[in-house]
Every structure is written in C-alpha cells, then in structure tokens.
Amino acid sequence: MKPGRKRRFLSFGPVCILPEYQKKGYGKKLMEYSFEKATALGYDVIVIFGHPGNYVGVGFKSCKKYNDPFLINNLISSFLITYLRV
C-alpha cells in the first residue's frame, strides 16, 4: 500500500459454521464470497478479529506482519487483515 493513500476498511465476523458443517469448505466459500462482494462495493481492506487458524487459509495475516504504521499503531495484533486491492 502506498503511504498516504486513503483506504476503505470493512470489518465483520467472526464467521461461525455449525459443527456438523465444519471441515467441508463452507467457511472458505463464505469468505471468498465476502471478498468478492467487498471488492464490488469498493472496499480495499478487510479486518477481522478471530483465531488466526480459522482465517490464515483464506489470506488473512496478523496486522503486525504488515509494515503499515496505521495498522501497527491502531489495531491490536490479534486482528487479522487481508488486502483486497493494493
């Protein structure tokens, strides 16, 4: 991300799947659909709070992994983020 560029952030979650439907790809499909809709609505970034193990498989990383002063200064490390547009 270029410093100083305004970004539109979206936050939602955590995403919950009933136990009998877990490990069948439904969570991943919901996240992929959410990424498509968020991009279509003009969002640049999704920030979600949750257990990293549930979200890293669809592209989320800890906010601290990005060398972005806004994220480091304003979001705690347990927030996960994915960029939809760079």
CYANA upper distance limits for C-alpha pairs under 8 A (distance plus 0.5 A):
  1 MET  CA      5 ARG  CA      7.99
  1 MET  CA     86 VAL  CA      5.88
  7 ARG  CA     43 TYR  CA      7.93
  7 ARG  CA     44 ASP  CA      6.28
  7 ARG  CA     45 VAL  CA      7.65
  8 ARG  CA     42 GLY  CA      7.78
  8 ARG  CA     43 TYR  CA      5.35
  8 ARG  CA     44 ASP  CA      5.74
  8 ARG  CA     45 VAL  CA      6.89
  9 PHE  CA     43 TYR  CA      6.46
  9 PHE  CA     44 ASP  CA      6.68
  9 PHE  CA     45 VAL  CA      5.38
  9 PHE  CA     46 ILE  CA      6.26
  9 PHE  CA     47 VAL  CA      7.56
 10 LEU  CA     38 ALA  CA      8.11
 10 LEU  CA     43 TYR  CA      7.03
 10 LEU  CA     44 ASP  CA      8.50
 10 LEU  CA     45 VAL  CA      6.76
 10 LEU  CA     46 ILE  CA      5.31
 10 LEU  CA     47 VAL  CA      6.75
 11 SER  CA     46 ILE  CA      6.08
 11 SER  CA     47 VAL  CA      5.42
 11 SER  CA     48 ILE  CA      6.03
 12 PHE  CA     46 ILE  CA      8.46
 12 PHE  CA     47 VAL  CA      7.86
 12 PHE  CA     48 ILE  CA      6.37
 13 GLY  CA     48 ILE  CA      6.60
 13 GLY  CA     49 PHE  CA      7.38
 13 GLY  CA     50 GLY  CA      8.20
 14 PRO  CA     48 ILE  CA      7.39
 14 PRO  CA     49 PHE  CA      6.94
 14 PRO  CA     50 GLY  CA      6.40
 15 VAL  CA     27 GLY  CA      7.75
 16 CYS  CA     27 GLY  CA      8.16
 17 ILE  CA     21 TYR  CA      6.84
 17 ILE  CA     22 GLN  CA      6.47
 17 ILE  CA     26 TYR  CA      8.02
 17 ILE  CA     27 GLY  CA      7.09
 18 LEU  CA     22 GLN  CA      6.89
 21 TYR  CA     26 TYR  CA      7.63
 22 GLN  CA     26 TYR  CA      7.62
 22 GLN  CA     27 GLY  CA      8.04
 25 GLY  CA     29 LYS  CA      6.71
 26 TYR  CA     30 LEU  CA      6.66
 27 GLY  CA     31 MET  CA      6.73
 28 LYS  CA     32 GLU  CA      6.62
 28 LYS  CA     58 VAL  CA      7.17
 29 LYS  CA     33 TYR  CA      6.59
 30 LEU  CA     34 SER  CA      6.59
 31 MET  CA     35 PHE  CA      6.68
 31 MET  CA     58 VAL  CA      7.75
 32 GLU  CA     36 GLU  CA      6.85
 32 GLU  CA     58 VAL  CA      8.17
 33 TYR  CA     37 LYS  CA      6.75
 34 SER  CA     38 ALA  CA      6.44
 35 PHE  CA     39 THR  CA      6.56
 35 PHE  CA     84 LEU  CA      7.61
 36 GLU  CA     40 ALA  CA      6.69
 37 LYS  CA     41 LEU  CA      6.65
 38 ALA  CA     42 GLY  CA      6.89
 38 ALA  CA     43 TYR  CA      5.87
 38 ALA  CA     44 ASP  CA      8.42
 39 THR  CA     43 TYR  CA      5.82
 39 THR  CA     44 ASP  CA      7.32
 39 THR  CA     84 LEU  CA      6.99
 39 THR  CA     85 ARG  CA      8.43
 43 TYR  CA     84 LEU  CA      7.83
 44 ASP  CA     83 TYR  CA      6.59
 44 ASP  CA     84 LEU  CA      5.59
 44 ASP  CA     85 ARG  CA      5.61
 44 ASP  CA     86 VAL  CA      7.98
 45 VAL  CA     81 ILE  CA      7.57
 45 VAL  CA     82 THR  CA      6.40
 45 VAL  CA     83 TYR  CA      5.05
 45 VAL  CA     84 LEU  CA      5.98
 45 VAL  CA     85 ARG  CA      7.65
 46 ILE  CA     81 ILE  CA      6.17
 46 ILE  CA     82 THR  CA      5.98
 46 ILE  CA     83 TYR  CA      7.03
 46 ILE  CA     84 LEU  CA      7.87
 47 VAL  CA     79 PHE  CA      7.10
 47 VAL  CA     80 LEU  CA      6.15
 47 VAL  CA     81 ILE  CA      4.96
 47 VAL  CA     82 THR  CA      7.23
 48 ILE  CA     79 PHE  CA      6.26
 48 ILE  CA     80 LEU  CA      5.75
 48 ILE  CA     81 ILE  CA      6.80
 49 PHE  CA     78 SER  CA      6.96
 49 PHE  CA     79 PHE  CA      5.12
 49 PHE  CA     80 LEU  CA      6.50
 50 GLY  CA     54 ASN  CA      7.92
 50 GLY  CA     55 TYR  CA      8.15
 50 GLY  CA     78 SER  CA      7.53
 50 GLY  CA     79 PHE  CA      7.34
 50 GLY  CA     80 LEU  CA      7.72
 51 HIS  CA     55 TYR  CA      7.62
 51 HIS  CA     78 SER  CA      8.26
 52 PRO  CA     56 VAL  CA      6.26
 52 PRO  CA     60 PHE  CA      8.28
 52 PRO  CA     61 LYS  CA      8.04
 52 PRO  CA     62 SER  CA      8.13
 52 PRO  CA     78 SER  CA      8.39
 52 PRO  CA     80 LEU  CA      7.62
 53 GLY  CA     57 GLY  CA      8.00
 55 TYR  CA     59 GLY  CA      7.41
 55 TYR  CA     60 PHE  CA      6.10
 55 TYR  CA     61 LYS  CA      8.46
 55 TYR  CA     80 LEU  CA      8.34
 56 VAL  CA     60 PHE  CA      5.12
 56 VAL  CA     61 LYS  CA      6.49
 59 GLY  CA     82 THR  CA      6.55
 60 PHE  CA     80 LEU  CA      6.13
 60 PHE  CA     81 ILE  CA      5.53
 60 PHE  CA     82 THR  CA      5.25
 61 LYS  CA     65 LYS  CA      7.17
 61 LYS  CA     80 LEU  CA      5.70
 61 LYS  CA     81 ILE  CA      5.96
 61 LYS  CA     82 THR  CA      7.09
 62 SER  CA     66 TYR  CA      8.14
 62 SER  CA     77 SER  CA      6.52
 62 SER  CA     78 SER  CA      7.00
 62 SER  CA     79 PHE  CA      6.60
 62 SER  CA     80 LEU  CA      5.01
 62 SER  CA     81 ILE  CA      6.76
 63 CYS  CA     71 LEU  CA      6.60
 63 CYS  CA     72 ILE  CA      7.17
 63 CYS  CA     75 LEU  CA      7.55
 63 CYS  CA     76 ILE  CA      7.95
 63 CYS  CA     77 SER  CA      6.27
 63 CYS  CA     78 SER  CA      8.09
 63 CYS  CA     79 PHE  CA      6.56
 63 CYS  CA     80 LEU  CA      6.03
 63 CYS  CA     81 ILE  CA      6.29
 64 LYS  CA     71 LEU  CA      7.79
 64 LYS  CA     72 ILE  CA      6.30
 64 LYS  CA     77 SER  CA      6.22
 66 TYR  CA     71 LEU  CA      8.19
 66 TYR  CA     72 ILE  CA      8.48
 67 ASN  CA     72 ILE  CA      8.07
 68 ASP  CA     72 ILE  CA      6.72
 69 PRO  CA     73 ASN  CA      6.38
 70 PHE  CA     74 ASN  CA      6.32
 70 PHE  CA     75 LEU  CA      8.41
 71 LEU  CA     75 LEU  CA      5.83
 72 ILE  CA     76 ILE  CA      7.76
 72 ILE  CA     77 SER  CA      8.34
 75 LEU  CA     79 PHE  CA      7.09
